[in-house]
Amino acid sequence: MRVLGIESSCDETGVALYDSENGLLAQALYSQISLHTEYGGVVPELASRDHVRKLLPLIRQTLNDSQIALSSIEGVAYTSGPGLIGALMVGAATGRALAWALDVPAIAVHHMEGHLLAPLLEVNPPEPPFVALLVSGGHTQLMKVNAIGDYALLGETLDDAAGEAFDKTAKLMGLPYPGGPQLAKLALNGRNGAFKFSRPMINRPGLDFSFSGLKTQVLLAWQKCPQTEQDMADIALAFEQSVVDTLAIKCERALQQEHCKRLIVAGGVGANRYLREQLQTRVGKLGGDVFFPRPELCTDNGAMIAFAGYLRLQAGQSEPAHIACKPRWDLASLPPLSQSSS
């Protein structure tokens, strides 16, 4: 089965073609970072307009790269939420219209289910049950995956997502948007122990997170220091260590609580080098394994949507001939694969 996947939930336009026999055939991605940088963050209206401009050319590019005719597509998957409503509507309207024109089934995909399933596109995919850390610019959640489509929330951030905290902290020190990757790069030159920030909520029971107070600690440290390039690198390292250690400690607790030996990590922050090292070390000491998607599948992309859509289409699920997007959408509310939504 060949499924075309469309991702347009925020500031990246992604298209991919997944084949059940040959895997990922091709994908194309366009990032709007340069468009939003001068505004210091994503402007929803501009994001929607840019998706309109880039989506059809990316679909043509993906079909050309895969050498597959449009008429050979057997299903269309599109991100239906959560995300920016205007951006979601562009992808959903395009995907649903394309499916209608080709007379093939369409499926609305949860953006975070796409991220959650991205590690399953790798050579040695993990088998459920496992614990999933979904960590990105908009989400930080720990989920128990009993089976594909059967999810239970274990813990989530009470305020800022981890990726959001990276971006906001970078902005406090004058770094341009998106500051998260630049902060991680600066941390490579930081001196260990020059600054130390707390590990939020690790002394409380439960698996929830909170990163808003960490930004205040960074601001106070930045205001009190000479604000040299070395100070910036030192603070970046201390901040990264605080966030990563917090995530890793909570992941350890989740694995022990759920009696699991497998952890998957997905979302943009999952590409962070230090996070990967720490999780592999800590989970390894528990006798467990950690699974990551390749770095290009950590950020938003069409491949994860095509794959997640394929699994649900294969299970007999599809959408009626109307468009419905959900800017807020609880991952745990999704129907299991055995339950038809058509």
Secondary structure, 3 states (H helix, E strand, C coil): CEEEEEECCCCEEEEEEEECCCEEEEEEEEECHHHHHCCCCCCHHHHHHHHHHHHHHHHHHHHHHHCCCHHHCCEEEEEEECCCHHHHHHHHHHHHHHHHHHCCCEEEEEHHHHHHHHHHHCCCCCCCCEEEEEECCCCEEEEEEEECCEEEEEEEECCCCHHHHHHHHHHHCCCCCCHHHHHHHHHCCCCCCCCCCCCCCCCCCCCCECCHHHHHHHHHHHHHCCCCHHHHHHHHHHHHHHHHHHHHHHHHHHHHHHCCCEEEEECHHHHCHHHHHHHHHHHHHCCCEEECCCHHHCCCCHHHHHHHHHHHHHCCCCCCCCCCCCCCCCHHHCCCCCCCCC
